[in-house]
Amino acid sequence: MMLVVTVFVMVFTLMGLFGGYANPATNTALALCVFALPLFIIADVVLLLFWLIRRRWYWAAIPGVTLLLCIPYIGTVFQLGLFRSSGDGKMGLNVATYNVAMFGREMNGYKSGDILALMKSNDVDVFCIQEYQDQSGDMSNSENYLSKYFTSMAKGQPDMVIFSRRYPIIDSQAIDFGHTGNSAMWADIDVNGKVVRVFNVHLETTGINSALHQAEKQEKKGELVERNALLRAIYGRYTRGMAIRAQQADIVAAEIEKSPHPVILCGDFNDVPYSYVYRKMKGDLTDGFKEAGKGFMYTMRDGKKKVRIDYIFHNEDMEGYNYRTLNVTYSDHLPVLMRIGL
């Protein structure tokens, strides 16, 4: 029985590893296996220990080899971070990306101001914001940011913006995803004569929160919400979101491919490492966390959602240093920062 379980877990682990090659629009089941990979890996570790304790070396090889194949995936969420340079004294950009959740739709501007102070204290050069809101009461956040720290700004759709401090933005363009509340953009930044194209991306949400909020509204009205109906709604919205994100990732990947300049890609992908979206967006770029991160990486602040869905990628001929998140409570996301040497 344990041997059957071992083989069963191995097969599903391998399906999870290769699920990122499957477009969710055409192969939803295989694409979903990626999200269960952490559970499969834990099961492989338990089975490896079981067979080692029983001294069944041949059977222990099954979860052992499977875990070896999982090392690239594990590297997307955990890095030892040994013997890495801080990049101090080298020419480059301090880059930050943050989904600010509309600054909580505040009316006083305090949260927006605190985030600006946070960028100042971390000496940020380029700041990509998703779910941006320009007005906080009577105050314009854009004017505040430009007058107190940054020197230039590029806007995409109303919820997308890129700020630059030392270096001028010489061109920009919004990337329209059609009938959706999400979008992307790029801005060309002149860094001492070298032009870098910075992409800021916010892909389709998972749909889970909207399904839960809808169920909560029904319960408040006294309407009965069946568990099976809720699960079907969550599954339907999530799989629909996966397919939409895949299409959006294809659009952004095509824009990156066309770029005449070196690329830095930032944003909220709303998807986990090793997924189709992650692979498509990364392409030939370098994942900043795998290059310069340390420890366990997650970007959602909610204690029940220890997942990494916000990223900074860059061209392979650039160097990354000091990839990190900041533990602040201004949004349900955490800001991601790194230094990129040009």
Contacts in CASP RR format, 6 or more apart in sequence:
PFRMAT RR
TARGET T0000
AUTHOR 0000-0000-0000
METHOD contacts of the structure
MODEL  1
MMLVVTVFVMVFTLMGLFGGYANPATNTALALCVFALPLFIIADVVLLLF
WLIRRRWYWAAIPGVTLLLCIPYIGTVFQLGLFRSSGDGKMGLNVATYNV
AMFGREMNGYKSGDILALMKSNDVDVFCIQEYQDQSGDMSNSENYLSKYF
TSMAKGQPDMVIFSRRYPIIDSQAIDFGHTGNSAMWADIDVNGKVVRVFN
VHLETTGINSALHQAEKQEKKGELVERNALLRAIYGRYTRGMAIRAQQAD
IVAAEIEKSPHPVILCGDFNDVPYSYVYRKMKGDLTDGFKEAGKGFMYTM
RDGKKKVRIDYIFHNEDMEGYNYRTLNVTYSDHLPVLMRIGL
2 47 0 8 1.000
2 50 0 8 1.000
2 51 0 8 1.000
2 59 0 8 1.000
3 59 0 8 1.000
5 47 0 8 1.000
6 47 0 8 1.000
6 51 0 8 1.000
6 59 0 8 1.000
6 62 0 8 1.000
6 63 0 8 1.000
7 62 0 8 1.000
9 40 0 8 1.000
9 43 0 8 1.000
9 44 0 8 1.000
9 47 0 8 1.000
9 63 0 8 1.000
9 66 0 8 1.000
10 44 0 8 1.000
10 62 0 8 1.000
10 63 0 8 1.000
10 66 0 8 1.000
12 33 0 8 1.000
12 36 0 8 1.000
12 40 0 8 1.000
13 37 0 8 1.000
13 40 0 8 1.000
13 41 0 8 1.000
13 43 0 8 1.000
13 44 0 8 1.000
13 66 0 8 1.000
13 69 0 8 1.000
13 70 0 8 1.000
14 66 0 8 1.000
14 69 0 8 1.000
15 30 0 8 1.000
15 33 0 8 1.000
16 30 0 8 1.000
16 33 0 8 1.000
16 34 0 8 1.000
16 36 0 8 1.000
16 37 0 8 1.000
16 40 0 8 1.000
16 274 0 8 1.000
17 37 0 8 1.000
17 69 0 8 1.000
17 70 0 8 1.000
17 73 0 8 1.000
17 274 0 8 1.000
18 30 0 8 1.000
19 27 0 8 1.000
19 30 0 8 1.000
19 31 0 8 1.000
19 33 0 8 1.000
19 34 0 8 1.000
19 274 0 8 1.000
19 275 0 8 1.000
19 276 0 8 1.000
20 30 0 8 1.000
20 31 0 8 1.000
20 34 0 8 1.000
20 274 0 8 1.000
20 275 0 8 1.000
20 276 0 8 1.000
20 278 0 8 1.000
20 279 0 8 1.000
21 276 0 8 1.000
21 279 0 8 1.000
22 30 0 8 1.000
22 31 0 8 1.000
22 276 0 8 1.000
23 31 0 8 1.000
23 246 0 8 1.000
23 276 0 8 1.000
24 31 0 8 1.000
24 32 0 8 1.000
24 239 0 8 1.000
24 242 0 8 1.000
24 243 0 8 1.000
24 245 0 8 1.000
24 246 0 8 1.000
24 276 0 8 1.000
25 242 0 8 1.000
25 243 0 8 1.000
25 246 0 8 1.000
25 247 0 8 1.000
28 239 0 8 1.000
28 242 0 8 1.000
28 243 0 8 1.000
31 242 0 8 1.000
31 275 0 8 1.000
31 276 0 8 1.000
32 239 0 8 1.000
32 242 0 8 1.000
34 272 0 8 1.000
34 274 0 8 1.000
34 275 0 8 1.000
34 276 0 8 1.000
35 272 0 8 1.000
35 275 0 8 1.000
37 70 0 8 1.000
37 73 0 8 1.000
37 274 0 8 1.000
38 77 0 8 1.000
41 67 0 8 1.000
41 70 0 8 1.000
41 73 0 8 1.000
41 74 0 8 1.000
44 63 0 8 1.000
44 64 0 8 1.000
44 66 0 8 1.000
44 67 0 8 1.000
44 70 0 8 1.000
45 63 0 8 1.000
45 67 0 8 1.000
47 62 0 8 1.000
47 63 0 8 1.000
48 60 0 8 1.000
48 63 0 8 1.000
48 64 0 8 1.000
48 67 0 8 1.000
51 57 0 8 1.000
51 59 0 8 1.000
51 60 0 8 1.000
51 62 0 8 1.000
51 63 0 8 1.000
52 60 0 8 1.000
73 273 0 8 1.000
73 274 0 8 1.000
75 290 0 8 1.000
76 273 0 8 1.000
76 274 0 8 1.000
76 278 0 8 1.000
76 287 0 8 1.000
76 289 0 8 1.000
76 290 0 8 1.000
76 308 0 8 1.000
77 273 0 8 1.000
77 296 0 8 1.000
77 297 0 8 1.000
77 298 0 8 1.000
77 308 0 8 1.000
78 295 0 8 1.000
78 296 0 8 1.000
78 297 0 8 1.000
79 289 0 8 1.000
79 290 0 8 1.000
79 293 0 8 1.000
79 294 0 8 1.000
79 295 0 8 1.000
79 297 0 8 1.000
80 294 0 8 1.000
80 295 0 8 1.000
81 293 0 8 1.000
81 294 0 8 1.000
81 295 0 8 1.000
84 292 0 8 1.000
84 293 0 8 1.000
84 294 0 8 1.000
84 321 0 8 1.000
85 321 0 8 1.000
86 321 0 8 1.000
86 322 0 8 1.000
86 339 0 8 1.000
87 319 0 8 1.000
87 320 0 8 1.000
87 321 0 8 1.000
87 322 0 8 1.000
87 339 0 8 1.000
87 341 0 8 1.000
90 319 0 8 1.000
90 321 0 8 1.000
90 341 0 8 1.000
91 192 0 8 1.000
91 341 0 8 1.000
91 342 0 8 1.000
92 125 0 8 1.000
92 191 0 8 1.000
92 339 0 8 1.000
92 340 0 8 1.000
92 341 0 8 1.000
92 342 0 8 1.000
93 125 0 8 1.000
93 126 0 8 1.000
93 167 0 8 1.000
93 191 0 8 1.000
93 196 0 8 1.000
93 264 0 8 1.000
93 339 0 8 1.000
93 340 0 8 1.000
93 341 0 8 1.000
93 342 0 8 1.000
94 122 0 8 1.000
94 123 0 8 1.000
94 124 0 8 1.000
94 125 0 8 1.000
94 126 0 8 1.000
94 337 0 8 1.000
94 338 0 8 1.000
94 339 0 8 1.000
95 124 0 8 1.000
95 125 0 8 1.000
95 126 0 8 1.000
95 127 0 8 1.000
95 128 0 8 1.000
95 198 0 8 1.000
95 264 0 8 1.000
95 266 0 8 1.000
95 312 0 8 1.000
95 337 0 8 1.000
95 338 0 8 1.000
95 339 0 8 1.000
95 340 0 8 1.000
96 119 0 8 1.000
96 122 0 8 1.000
96 124 0 8 1.000
96 126 0 8 1.000
96 127 0 8 1.000
96 128 0 8 1.000
96 335 0 8 1.000
96 336 0 8 1.000
96 337 0 8 1.000
97 127 0 8 1.000
97 128 0 8 1.000
97 129 0 8 1.000
97 130 0 8 1.000
97 200 0 8 1.000
97 266 0 8 1.000
97 267 0 8 1.000
97 268 0 8 1.000
97 310 0 8 1.000
97 311 0 8 1.000
97 312 0 8 1.000
97 335 0 8 1.000
97 336 0 8 1.000
98 115 0 8 1.000
98 127 0 8 1.000
98 128 0 8 1.000
98 129 0 8 1.000
98 130 0 8 1.000
98 310 0 8 1.000
98 331 0 8 1.000
98 333 0 8 1.000
98 335 0 8 1.000
98 336 0 8 1.000
99 129 0 8 1.000
99 130 0 8 1.000
99 131 0 8 1.000
99 202 0 8 1.000
99 267 0 8 1.000
99 268 0 8 1.000
99 310 0 8 1.000
99 331 0 8 1.000
99 332 0 8 1.000
99 333 0 8 1.000
100 112 0 8 1.000
100 115 0 8 1.000
100 129 0 8 1.000
100 130 0 8 1.000
100 131 0 8 1.000
100 132 0 8 1.000
100 133 0 8 1.000
100 330 0 8 1.000
100 331 0 8 1.000
100 333 0 8 1.000
101 131 0 8 1.000
101 330 0 8 1.000
101 331 0 8 1.000
101 332 0 8 1.000
101 333 0 8 1.000
102 131 0 8 1.000
102 132 0 8 1.000
102 133 0 8 1.000
102 159 0 8 1.000
103 109 0 8 1.000
103 111 0 8 1.000
103 112 0 8 1.000
103 115 0 8 1.000
103 133 0 8 1.000
103 136 0 8 1.000
103 141 0 8 1.000
103 330 0 8 1.000
104 111 0 8 1.000
104 133 0 8 1.000
104 331 0 8 1.000
105 133 0 8 1.000
106 112 0 8 1.000
106 136 0 8 1.000
106 137 0 8 1.000
107 136 0 8 1.000
107 137 0 8 1.000
108 136 0 8 1.000
108 137 0 8 1.000
109 136 0 8 1.000
109 137 0 8 1.000
109 139 0 8 1.000
109 141 0 8 1.000
111 136 0 8 1.000
111 330 0 8 1.000
112 136 0 8 1.000
112 139 0 8 1.000
112 141 0 8 1.000
112 144 0 8 1.000
113 144 0 8 1.000
114 330 0 8 1.000
115 330 0 8 1.000
115 335 0 8 1.000
116 144 0 8 1.000
116 145 0 8 1.000
116 148 0 8 1.000
116 149 0 8 1.000
118 326 0 8 1.000
118 328 0 8 1.000
118 335 0 8 1.000
119 127 0 8 1.000
119 149 0 8 1.000
120 149 0 8 1.000
122 326 0 8 1.000
122 337 0 8 1.000
124 165 0 8 1.000
124 337 0 8 1.000
125 164 0 8 1.000
125 165 0 8 1.000
125 166 0 8 1.000
125 167 0 8 1.000
126 162 0 8 1.000
126 163 0 8 1.000
126 164 0 8 1.000
126 165 0 8 1.000
126 167 0 8 1.000
126 189 0 8 1.000
126 198 0 8 1.000
126 264 0 8 1.000
127 150 0 8 1.000
127 162 0 8 1.000
127 163 0 8 1.000
127 164 0 8 1.000
128 161 0 8 1.000
128 162 0 8 1.000
128 198 0 8 1.000
128 200 0 8 1.000
128 266 0 8 1.000
128 267 0 8 1.000
129 160 0 8 1.000
129 161 0 8 1.000
129 162 0 8 1.000
129 163 0 8 1.000
129 200 0 8 1.000
130 159 0 8 1.000
130 160 0 8 1.000
130 200 0 8 1.000
130 201 0 8 1.000
130 202 0 8 1.000
130 267 0 8 1.000
130 268 0 8 1.000
131 159 0 8 1.000
131 202 0 8 1.000
131 268 0 8 1.000
131 331 0 8 1.000
132 141 0 8 1.000
132 158 0 8 1.000
132 159 0 8 1.000
132 160 0 8 1.000
132 161 0 8 1.000
133 141 0 8 1.000
133 159 0 8 1.000
134 140 0 8 1.000
134 141 0 8 1.000
134 142 0 8 1.000
134 158 0 8 1.000
135 141 0 8 1.000
142 153 0 8 1.000
142 155 0 8 1.000
142 161 0 8 1.000
145 153 0 8 1.000
145 163 0 8 1.000
146 152 0 8 1.000
146 153 0 8 1.000
146 163 0 8 1.000
149 165 0 8 1.000
150 163 0 8 1.000
150 164 0 8 1.000
150 165 0 8 1.000
151 164 0 8 1.000
151 165 0 8 1.000
151 166 0 8 1.000
151 168 0 8 1.000
152 163 0 8 1.000
152 164 0 8 1.000
152 167 0 8 1.000
152 168 0 8 1.000
152 169 0 8 1.000
153 161 0 8 1.000
153 162 0 8 1.000
153 163 0 8 1.000
153 164 0 8 1.000
153 169 0 8 1.000
154 161 0 8 1.000
154 162 0 8 1.000
154 164 0 8 1.000
154 169 0 8 1.000
154 172 0 8 1.000
154 185 0 8 1.000
154 187 0 8 1.000
155 161 0 8 1.000
155 172 0 8 1.000
155 174 0 8 1.000
155 185 0 8 1.000
156 172 0 8 1.000
156 173 0 8 1.000
156 174 0 8 1.000
156 183 0 8 1.000
156 185 0 8 1.000
157 174 0 8 1.000
157 176 0 8 1.000
157 181 0 8 1.000
157 183 0 8 1.000
157 185 0 8 1.000
159 181 0 8 1.000
159 183 0 8 1.000
159 202 0 8 1.000
160 174 0 8 1.000
160 183 0 8 1.000
160 184 0 8 1.000
160 185 0 8 1.000
160 200 0 8 1.000
160 202 0 8 1.000
161 200 0 8 1.000
162 169 0 8 1.000
162 172 0 8 1.000
162 185 0 8 1.000
162 187 0 8 1.000
162 198 0 8 1.000
162 200 0 8 1.000
164 187 0 8 1.000
164 189 0 8 1.000
167 189 0 8 1.000
167 190 0 8 1.000
167 191 0 8 1.000
167 192 0 8 1.000
168 189 0 8 1.000
168 190 0 8 1.000
169 187 0 8 1.000
169 188 0 8 1.000
169 189 0 8 1.000
169 190 0 8 1.000
170 188 0 8 1.000
170 189 0 8 1.000
170 190 0 8 1.000
170 195 0 8 1.000
171 187 0 8 1.000
171 188 0 8 1.000
172 185 0 8 1.000
172 186 0 8 1.000
172 187 0 8 1.000
172 188 0 8 1.000
173 185 0 8 1.000
173 186 0 8 1.000
174 183 0 8 1.000
174 184 0 8 1.000
174 185 0 8 1.000
175 183 0 8 1.000
175 184 0 8 1.000
175 185 0 8 1.000
175 186 0 8 1.000
175 251 0 8 1.000
175 252 0 8 1.000
175 255 0 8 1.000
176 183 0 8 1.000
177 183 0 8 1.000
177 184 0 8 1.000
177 204 0 8 1.000
177 247 0 8 1.000
177 248 0 8 1.000
177 251 0 8 1.000
180 204 0 8 1.000
180 244 0 8 1.000
180 248 0 8 1.000
182 202 0 8 1.000
182 203 0 8 1.000
182 204 0 8 1.000
182 205 0 8 1.000
182 248 0 8 1.000
183 202 0 8 1.000
184 199 0 8 1.000
184 200 0 8 1.000
184 201 0 8 1.000
184 202 0 8 1.000
184 203 0 8 1.000
184 248 0 8 1.000
184 251 0 8 1.000
184 252 0 8 1.000
184 255 0 8 1.000
185 199 0 8 1.000
185 200 0 8 1.000
186 197 0 8 1.000
186 198 0 8 1.000
186 199 0 8 1.000
186 200 0 8 1.000
186 255 0 8 1.000
186 259 0 8 1.000
187 197 0 8 1.000
187 198 0 8 1.000
187 200 0 8 1.000
188 195 0 8 1.000
188 196 0 8 1.000
188 197 0 8 1.000
188 198 0 8 1.000
188 261 0 8 1.000
189 195 0 8 1.000
189 196 0 8 1.000
189 197 0 8 1.000
189 198 0 8 1.000
191 342 0 8 1.000
194 262 0 8 1.000
194 342 0 8 1.000
195 261 0 8 1.000
196 261 0 8 1.000
196 262 0 8 1.000
196 263 0 8 1.000
196 264 0 8 1.000
196 342 0 8 1.000
197 259 0 8 1.000
197 260 0 8 1.000
197 261 0 8 1.000
197 262 0 8 1.000
197 263 0 8 1.000
197 264 0 8 1.000
198 263 0 8 1.000
198 264 0 8 1.000
198 265 0 8 1.000
198 266 0 8 1.000
199 252 0 8 1.000
199 255 0 8 1.000
199 256 0 8 1.000
199 263 0 8 1.000
199 264 0 8 1.000
199 265 0 8 1.000
199 266 0 8 1.000
200 266 0 8 1.000
200 267 0 8 1.000
201 252 0 8 1.000
201 265 0 8 1.000
201 266 0 8 1.000
201 267 0 8 1.000
201 268 0 8 1.000
201 269 0 8 1.000
201 281 0 8 1.000
202 267 0 8 1.000
202 268 0 8 1.000
202 270 0 8 1.000
203 245 0 8 1.000
203 248 0 8 1.000
203 249 0 8 1.000
203 268 0 8 1.000
203 269 0 8 1.000
203 270 0 8 1.000
203 271 0 8 1.000
203 277 0 8 1.000
204 241 0 8 1.000
204 244 0 8 1.000
204 245 0 8 1.000
204 248 0 8 1.000
204 270 0 8 1.000
205 241 0 8 1.000
205 270 0 8 1.000
206 237 0 8 1.000
206 238 0 8 1.000
206 241 0 8 1.000
206 270 0 8 1.000
207 234 0 8 1.000
207 237 0 8 1.000
207 238 0 8 1.000
207 240 0 8 1.000
207 241 0 8 1.000
208 234 0 8 1.000
208 237 0 8 1.000
208 238 0 8 1.000
210 237 0 8 1.000
211 230 0 8 1.000
211 233 0 8 1.000
211 234 0 8 1.000
211 237 0 8 1.000
212 230 0 8 1.000
212 234 0 8 1.000
214 233 0 8 1.000
215 225 0 8 1.000
215 230 0 8 1.000
215 233 0 8 1.000
218 224 0 8 1.000
218 225 0 8 1.000
219 225 0 8 1.000
242 271 0 8 1.000
242 276 0 8 1.000
245 269 0 8 1.000
245 270 0 8 1.000
245 271 0 8 1.000
245 277 0 8 1.000
246 276 0 8 1.000
246 277 0 8 1.000
246 280 0 8 1.000
249 269 0 8 1.000
249 276 0 8 1.000
249 277 0 8 1.000
249 280 0 8 1.000
249 281 0 8 1.000
250 280 0 8 1.000
252 265 0 8 1.000
252 281 0 8 1.000
253 280 0 8 1.000
253 281 0 8 1.000
253 283 0 8 1.000
256 263 0 8 1.000
256 265 0 8 1.000
256 281 0 8 1.000
256 283 0 8 1.000
256 285 0 8 1.000
262 314 0 8 1.000
262 315 0 8 1.000
262 317 0 8 1.000
262 318 0 8 1.000
262 342 0 8 1.000
263 285 0 8 1.000
263 313 0 8 1.000
263 314 0 8 1.000
263 315 0 8 1.000
264 312 0 8 1.000
264 313 0 8 1.000
264 314 0 8 1.000
264 315 0 8 1.000
264 318 0 8 1.000
264 340 0 8 1.000
265 281 0 8 1.000
265 285 0 8 1.000
265 311 0 8 1.000
265 312 0 8 1.000
265 313 0 8 1.000
265 314 0 8 1.000
266 311 0 8 1.000
266 312 0 8 1.000
266 313 0 8 1.000
266 336 0 8 1.000
267 310 0 8 1.000
267 311 0 8 1.000
267 312 0 8 1.000
268 309 0 8 1.000
268 310 0 8 1.000
268 333 0 8 1.000
269 277 0 8 1.000
269 278 0 8 1.000
269 281 0 8 1.000
269 309 0 8 1.000
269 310 0 8 1.000
269 311 0 8 1.000
270 277 0 8 1.000
270 309 0 8 1.000
271 277 0 8 1.000
271 278 0 8 1.000
271 309 0 8 1.000
272 278 0 8 1.000
272 307 0 8 1.000
272 308 0 8 1.000
272 309 0 8 1.000
273 287 0 8 1.000
273 308 0 8 1.000
278 311 0 8 1.000
281 311 0 8 1.000
281 313 0 8 1.000
282 313 0 8 1.000
284 316 0 8 1.000
285 313 0 8 1.000
285 314 0 8 1.000
285 315 0 8 1.000
285 316 0 8 1.000
286 313 0 8 1.000
286 314 0 8 1.000
286 315 0 8 1.000
286 316 0 8 1.000
286 318 0 8 1.000
286 320 0 8 1.000
287 311 0 8 1.000
287 313 0 8 1.000
288 311 0 8 1.000
288 312 0 8 1.000
288 313 0 8 1.000
288 314 0 8 1.000
288 320 0 8 1.000
288 323 0 8 1.000
288 338 0 8 1.000
289 297 0 8 1.000
289 308 0 8 1.000
289 311 0 8 1.000
289 312 0 8 1.000
289 323 0 8 1.000
291 319 0 8 1.000
291 320 0 8 1.000
291 323 0 8 1.000
292 320 0 8 1.000
292 321 0 8 1.000
292 322 0 8 1.000
292 323 0 8 1.000
292 338 0 8 1.000
292 339 0 8 1.000
293 322 0 8 1.000
293 323 0 8 1.000
293 324 0 8 1.000
294 323 0 8 1.000
294 324 0 8 1.000
296 306 0 8 1.000
297 308 0 8 1.000
297 325 0 8 1.000
298 305 0 8 1.000
298 306 0 8 1.000
298 307 0 8 1.000
298 308 0 8 1.000
298 325 0 8 1.000
298 334 0 8 1.000
299 307 0 8 1.000
299 308 0 8 1.000
299 309 0 8 1.000
299 310 0 8 1.000
299 325 0 8 1.000
299 333 0 8 1.000
299 334 0 8 1.000
299 336 0 8 1.000
300 306 0 8 1.000
300 307 0 8 1.000
300 309 0 8 1.000
300 332 0 8 1.000
300 333 0 8 1.000
300 334 0 8 1.000
301 329 0 8 1.000
301 331 0 8 1.000
301 332 0 8 1.000
301 333 0 8 1.000
301 334 0 8 1.000
302 332 0 8 1.000
309 333 0 8 1.000
310 333 0 8 1.000
310 334 0 8 1.000
310 336 0 8 1.000
311 336 0 8 1.000
312 323 0 8 1.000
312 336 0 8 1.000
312 338 0 8 1.000
312 340 0 8 1.000
314 320 0 8 1.000
314 340 0 8 1.000
318 340 0 8 1.000
318 341 0 8 1.000
318 342 0 8 1.000
319 340 0 8 1.000
319 341 0 8 1.000
320 338 0 8 1.000
320 339 0 8 1.000
320 340 0 8 1.000
320 341 0 8 1.000
321 338 0 8 1.000
321 339 0 8 1.000
321 340 0 8 1.000
321 341 0 8 1.000
322 337 0 8 1.000
322 338 0 8 1.000
322 339 0 8 1.000
323 336 0 8 1.000
323 337 0 8 1.000
323 338 0 8 1.000
324 336 0 8 1.000
324 337 0 8 1.000
324 338 0 8 1.000
325 334 0 8 1.000
325 335 0 8 1.000
325 336 0 8 1.000
325 337 0 8 1.000
326 334 0 8 1.000
326 335 0 8 1.000
326 337 0 8 1.000
327 334 0 8 1.000
328 334 0 8 1.000
328 335 0 8 1.000
END
